[in-house]
Amino acid sequence: MLKAILISTFLLGTNLFAVELFDAVVAETNGEKQKAKELYGIVCDNGNMKGCYYLGLMYYEGNGIKQDKEKTKELYTKACNGGKEDVCFDLGLMYSNGDGIKQDKQKAKEFFIKSCDGGEPSACYNAGLIYYNGKGTKQNNQKAREFYAKACDGGYFDACYNLGYLYSNGEGVRQDKSKAKELYGITCDNGNETGCSIYRTLNEEGY
């Protein structure tokens, strides 16, 4: 994980406070947690949202500092609003699960959608789940289908399975078992045995 962080840091190029961010990552890697915390804070305060994310992660994990998920929420919110849409997904999960903060499905939905719009397929899937289950928002199968489709197209194959279910049962979309079979086939090709079973059944039925 730290190796991946280091590699990504080398790619920062002209990003704000890139040198300080690199130094913070090195300090964290070497166990200098307090120094890392201070440097991440400087980087974050000067507009580099990666610094906000990494500092938030330290607070989330209690990595060398006292765990404080409210502080994580604050830093993740800053990073999310500052253009780090992948962090919006992490924030959505915290709100959805009540992970160290007050559970709020409506806020979770908003952050999942923001992350989805930024290209995170797992966020699209989670937005679809919220619409399908009607938790934190009005139940809406059409919206669920829309977000499942985005997630499936983005390579999140659990969403293909859920989308197949909607097409198979005509929920939020005109019933189309041939389309359902196609989607179950995608999940089957990616290791979902239930998807394989349903695909075979639909194939035997002539779809």
N, C-alpha and C positions, 0 to 999 in steps of 0.2 A: 504494500500500500504506500509506504513512504517513498519507495523507489519511483512509483508512478507519480507521486506528488512532485518529487525532484525533477523528473523528466518534464512534467507539464510546466514547472517553474522556469526551466531553461527556455521554454518557448514563449515566454511573456513578451520578449522583444522590448517595445517602447512603452509598455504599460506603466502606469503611474507607480512609482516606488517599487520597481521590479527588483532592485538590488536589495532593498530592505526585506522584501518578501522572501527572496532567496535566503538571506541571512536568517530569517525567522524559521524557515523550513530546516535549515542546517542545525540551528539551535535545538529545535524540537527533536530532530533525529538523534542528536547527541545527548539528549536528556536534560538540556538546559530549558526547562519548561517555563520558568519565570521570564527569562530573556525572550523566549519565543512569544509568550503572551504579550509582553510589552511591544515587541516589534510588529506583531500582527495588529495590535491596537493602533500603532502609528500608521501602518499601511491602510487600515480600514478608515481611519479618521481623515486620510488624505485622498480618499476616493477610489481606492483599489478594492473592489468587492471580493476578490479572492481572500484578502486579508480578513474581511468580516466573516466570511464563511469558515476559514480555518480556525479563527478565534472562537466562533460559535461552536464548532465541533469540539474544541478543547473543553469548553464549558459543558457541552452535552455529555461527553465521555468522562468528565472529571479527570482529564489527562494532565496530572501534575498540578492541577488547581482544583478548588472546591467545585463540585458539580453544581450547576445552576442553569436549569433548563429555561427559566424565565429570561435569563440573559441570552441563552441560545436563541430563543424566539425573537428577541430584540435584534440580534445581529443577523439572523437569517432573514428577517423582514427587511432590514436595510439592504442586504445583498440581493434579495429578490427584487425589491423595488429599484435597485441600481442596475438591473439588467442581467442578473445571474438566474435565469429561469429554471435551471436545474435545481437551485436551492429552493425555489418556490415549491417544488415537489416534496422536499424534506420537511418544509414548513407545513404543507398540507397534511402530511402523515402525522405530524405532531398534533395538529388540531383534530384530525379525524379520530385518533386513538386516545386523545387526552393524555398525551405522553409528557408528563411534567407540567402541563398547562391545562387550563380549563377546556374540556372538549367542546368543539364548535364545528358541527358538520357544514354549516353555511360558509364559514371562513375556509374550511378545508376545500370545499368545492371551488371557491374563488381562486385559491392558490393552485389547485390541480389544473384548472382551466388555463390559468396564466402559464403554467409550466408546459401544458399541452401545446398551447399556441407557440411556445418557444421551441417545440420539437422533441419533447420528452414523451415517448409512447406510454410508459408506465403511468404517467400522470393522466393521459387521456383515458386509460383503462379505469383508473380510480374515479375519475369524473363520471364515467359511464356507470360505474357501480352505484354511486350516490344517486344519480338520476333513476336508475332501475329500482333501487330499494326505497326511494322516496324519503331518505333521511337527510334532513337539513335543507331540503328543497321539495317542491311538488313532484310527485312521481311522474315520470315522463319517458315512456319507452322509445319515442322517436329521438329524443336527445341522447338516451342511452345508446341507441343504434349509431348515432352520429359519432359519438366519442369512441365506442368500440371499434368502429370502422377505421378511425384515425389510428388507434393503437395497433390494430391488426396490420394495417398498411405499413406501420412503422416497425413491424417485426416483433410485437408483443403478442405471442401466440395464444395466451389464455383469452385474450380479447376476441380472437378468431372463433374460439369455441363458443363464447357467450353470444357472439354475433350469429353464429350458426343456429344456436338455440332460438334466437329471435326470429330468424327466417323460417325455421322449421315450424314454429308455432304461430307465426303471423302476429307477433307482438311488436308494435311500433313500425311495422313494415308489412307490405303485402306478402302473404305466405308464399314461399318459394323453396320447395324442398330440394330442387336441383342446386340452387345457390347454397342452401344449407349443407348439402353433401360436399360441395366444393370447399366450403369453409372447414367442415369437419376433417376433410382430407388434408388441409394445411396443418391442422393441429396434430393429426395422426403422423404426418411426415416429420413433425417436430417432437415426437415422443409421447403424445397424449393417448394412452391406450383406450380410454373411454371414447375419445374422438374416433379412433380406429373402429371400434365396435359399432358406433352409430353410423359411420361411413359405410361399413359393410351391410348393415341393415337397410339403409336407404338405397344402396346399390342393388340389393336383392329385390327391393320393391320396385325397381325399374327407373329410379331417378338418376 
